[in-house]
Amino acid sequence: MTTIGTTSSIDVQGIVSQLMQIEQRPLQSLQKTMTGIETKLSAFGKLQSALASFQDAARALTRADTWGAATATSSDETSVKATAESGAIIGGYSIEVARLAQRQTVASGAFADSATVIGGGTLRLRMGALDAGGTTFTPDAQRPEVAVTIAAGATLADVRNAINTAGAGITASLVADGTGQRLMLRSADSGAAQAFAIAVDDADGGNADAAGLSALAFTPGSAGAGNLLLTQSAQDARVTVNGLEVSSSSNRLTGVIENLTIDIRRTTTTPIEVSVTSDGEALRGSLEAFVESYNAANKLITEQLRYDPATKAAGVLQGNQTVVRIQQQMREVLRATVGSASPNSLSAIGIELQRDGSLKMDATRSDAALADPDRVEAFFAATGTTSEDPGGLARRLLARLDPILASDGTISNATESLRAREHSAEQQEERLNARLTEIEKRLLRQYTALDANLSQIAGSLASVQSLVASTDNS
């Protein structure tokens, strides 16, 4: 039995807090459900990413450029280096280099230093081509003359800077050769069509003498003249490929041999043999990427579906039939045979399906199969002849994976369903929070009023007790 004293004060906040803990149980249960939904959404996101990576690896095995991977070797890379691109024709080439492509290079006479005053006027720079014999210079009508104004009192360094900022296709630099500073001019690109001439309008009136700016006048070719020293002529490379002579403005030959880039590095006295073969390493890498991406997806699915009876711990998607079917479909395709020609199974190319559903690749057996890449390509990439048969194994996998990963596919539908449940739970949470707020307000009003009533009763009791005590004393 509770006795009311002369004062009364109950713990309103404490009582309401304890009652609210009971009222909040449905909300806590709902929040636990929402956390579970978020966890499943995250799991489906990881699954989609893993399957997309596997899809990419499978699609790579259907592309011609994957199976067309080639590598080139040279009998002398110090003279000729060859780089094969996908689609290069398997075979051999005999290459001889008669001469390399060059940039025209000219040098001035020696000056004391870079601060030596050259003088003013105008340099007229003109790009053009030398004939096959290198004797006659013909200006290029498509590249107009560039006039470079040189101020009076300009130094050697000023002339260098003016040429470099003119954008005429010529670069200038200063070179110290032990006798002084020389201005060296060089065409920006190599080839016979990159020759250049320099005409001068000298401020001192003497355009042909060696004094002032005219010291930089020059016309290439044996019929040319000028005050600059020709150190290197503009010329095309001359190369013989399997007895056929070709020329190139660059020392990198592209397009001469289909899907093969040839870098010539020096002239040769004997033929250099270039061999193009199938790139077994690249093909093995494509198979390894296929195996690794599948194993990553298989491991993730296994973890999401697992159930440990000992710990009673279940994976996030344990029992989810959508994921179970995805796993079954992939394993079904990987176990299948493709046609009757060899190889017609993954096992035949050294890839075995393990008891845990993973793939294991035997490099030795795979390399042996890849010695005939056309057959392995047919196994993975052959085009189906009917709508029911997509073709090679990689195409069959894509036929299963594409609808799973499509924007309106299996995984998308599963996640949309979860998001709909999440949205419904969020709305329910909002309603519950509003209801709990009202309940808390009501409880606070009720217990605050009760506290006030109890205080009033306690006060009345105290008055009665005081009255009784005074009567007894009288």
Secondary structure, DSSP 8 states (H G I E B T S, - for coil): -----SS----HHHHHHHHHHHHTHHHHHHHHHHHHHHHHHHHHHHHHHHHHHHHHHHHHTT-HHHHT-EEEEES-TTTEEEEE-TT--SEEEEEEEEE--B--EEE---BS-TT-B---EEEEEEEEEE-TTS--EEE-TTS--EEEEE-TT-BHHHHHHHHHTTTSSEEEEEEE-SSSEEEEEEESS-SGGGEEEEEEEETTS-SSSSSGGGGG-B--STT--BSSEEEE--B-EEEEETTEEEEESSSEEEEEETTEEEEE-S--SS-EEEEEEE-HHHHHHHHHHHHHHHHHHHHHHHHHH-EETTTTEE-TTTT-HHHHHHHHHHHHHHH---SSSS--STGGGTEEE-TTS-EEE-HHHHHHHHTSHHHHHHHHH-EEEETTEEESHHHHHHHHHHHHHSTTSHHHHHHHHHHHHHHHHHHHHHHHHHHHHHHHHHHHHHHHHHHHHHHHHHHHHHHHHHHHHHHHH-
